[in-house]
Amino acid sequence: MAAYMIFIREGEVFDPVEMAAYNRLNRENAGAHKLTPLVIYGDMETLEGDAPDGIVILAFANAEEAKSWYHSPQYQAAAVHRRKAANYRAIIVEGI
């Protein structure tokens, strides 16, 4: 069953240097796992609740692959920089 990793940025980036390091590391490791970017900070219209500052949605073949990517040493090395750059929520949701 397909699974989606959703990152919700809660507020603006407060350290652009750390965010640049995060983005660079993600580009360098892009081929390490099978994922498909579906949304990367696209235009949003909030219909209910508080608007997030940004959303990223990545598609995986299943939840196990999403978790494998998220917990991989490569992604966790990049995530250190993301956590220093901005506040995020990260969620895995299974599709139908």
Rosetta blueprint (number, residue, H / E / L):
1 M L
2 A L
3 A E
4 Y E
5 M E
6 I E
7 F E
8 I E
9 R E
10 E L
11 G L
12 E L
13 V L
14 F L
15 D L
16 P H
17 V H
18 E H
19 M H
20 A H
21 A H
22 Y H
23 N H
24 R H
25 L H
26 N H
27 R H
28 E H
29 N L
30 A L
31 G L
32 A L
33 H L
34 K L
35 L L
36 T E
37 P E
38 L E
39 V E
40 I E
41 Y L
42 G L
43 D L
44 M L
45 E L
46 T L
47 L L
48 E L
49 G L
50 D L
51 A L
52 P L
53 D L
54 G E
55 I E
56 V E
57 I E
58 L E
59 A E
60 F E
61 A L
62 N L
63 A H
64 E H
65 E H
66 A H
67 K H
68 S H
69 W H
70 Y H
71 H H
72 S L
73 P H
74 Q H
75 Y H
76 Q H
77 A H
78 A H
79 A H
80 V H
81 H H
82 R H
83 R H
84 K H
85 A H
86 A L
87 N L
88 Y E
89 R E
90 A E
91 I E
92 I E
93 V E
94 E E
95 G L
96 I L
